[in-house]
Amino acid sequence: MTNVVPWSAALLYLTVSPAVYKAEWALSVPGVKSTTNVNIPGLGQASSSSDSPYMSAVADPRENYKYLAGTMEVLEAAANRLHMTVGKFGRSKIKIIDNSTLMSLEIEGSTPQEAQNKALALHNALKERIDKLREEELAQQDQRLGTTLGSSERKLQAAQQRVSAYQARSGLTSPEQLEELSVNVESLRRQRAEVIGEMERSNTKFRELSAKLGLSAQQAADALTLQSDKLFQEYLSYYSRVSAELTQLRSRYTSNNPTVVYKQGDQEAIQAALLQQGQSLLGRAITLDTLKQLNLNESNSSPQRANLFQELISHQTEQQGLRSQAQELERQIVILESKLANYTQKDSELQALRRNLQIAETIFSSTLTKLDLSQSEVSASYPSIVLYTKPSLPEEPTKPKRKLVLAGAAMASFFMTTGTVALWLRDRKRQQAKQIDRKHRLI
């Protein structure tokens, strides 16, 4: 009769208590550590890095996910998938496995299939919630970066407008203009040096010819001036012819002869015209003695001397041309040097504006690249979860544990039976002892 109590209780518990099945699965939250560098030639670089969330024990994302899996929002989303209430759906048991990236999860159901379906629903609901949080953070980052990008774009446009306005106002569009001006100035200086060298050589030749002609440099210059004037040469030729004719007439006639007097008048008239023309050319008064010193008549009569005068005239003409060319080169050099100095002063301001423009371009490009790479940074706050092991389909219920209940009933039955037998043996020994005592008394 004592064995009826534990076995009845055990059988009643196994009969009345509903079966509970437990589905188990594991999630992996991999560590994230990625770095992205983007080099922008001539501007700079942009980088995006996502550190591992396990670098700090305080910031273990699995603790966040453990809390998130127990929130009402996730439980309601999972329960709605199975058309259950949150109370019937129940909560899961989550354990974080140390020294790993794993999380083990358990959830109970009235049937094996229900337990597995609850596990899948909870996993999908948790994953959707994480994705939604990641999208919200990404939207916030995009909004912040978009605001920064808009500000950078406005600064870039303002810098471009300042550079364009200064280029239009100053006429300096690029540093190459300074280099071109400097090259042109150096080229003109070389040309001027070459022209001056040619002029010096021509001047040396001029002095040598002047020495051959027996004239000083000033006399040679005067002779060239008079020799190169056609009207003076005509007067000189006519004067020489008249003088020769007068000499012949004087040898034949007396000085009072009308022919001599008339020819002498011609000589005096042409002489006056000749001296006046010479004075006009040289800018000072001259005499016949001066003309004799210049040997202009001999130059006309001697072919060699005439050639020397022609060569002398050629060198004088060449000197004048070289002098004019040197003066023109000097004028161009002064103009270009003034322009170069002006552009050099303006180039410093242009370079400053260009540096500001380059900085604005770098900031804008870096911000734009950062906006494109911001997707990878969200993984650091909300790393993706991986279904490490699929939810199991339990074969046996976890509650009630039939073998454990039966073992408990058997153990209780054993102890109760042993106790009952022990009491019966004790009472029997006592009765035997009393009987022996009575016999001794009777004897």
Secondary structure as GFF3:
##gff-version 3
##sequence-region A 1 443
A	DSSP	alpha_helix	4	16	.	.	.	ID=ss1
A	DSSP	beta_strand	21	28	.	.	.	ID=ss2
A	DSSP	beta_strand	34	40	.	.	.	ID=ss3
A	DSSP	beta_strand	44	50	.	.	.	ID=ss4
A	DSSP	three_ten_helix	57	59	.	.	.	ID=ss5
A	DSSP	alpha_helix	61	69	.	.	.	ID=ss6
A	DSSP	alpha_helix	72	81	.	.	.	ID=ss7
A	DSSP	alpha_helix	86	89	.	.	.	ID=ss8
A	DSSP	beta_strand	93	96	.	.	.	ID=ss9
A	DSSP	beta_strand	102	109	.	.	.	ID=ss10
A	DSSP	alpha_helix	112	170	.	.	.	ID=ss11
A	DSSP	alpha_helix	175	212	.	.	.	ID=ss12
A	DSSP	alpha_helix	217	228	.	.	.	ID=ss13
A	DSSP	alpha_helix	230	252	.	.	.	ID=ss14
A	DSSP	alpha_helix	258	282	.	.	.	ID=ss15
A	DSSP	alpha_helix	288	294	.	.	.	ID=ss16
A	DSSP	alpha_helix	296	301	.	.	.	ID=ss17
A	DSSP	alpha_helix	303	381	.	.	.	ID=ss18
A	DSSP	beta_strand	386	389	.	.	.	ID=ss19
A	DSSP	alpha_helix	402	442	.	.	.	ID=ss20
###
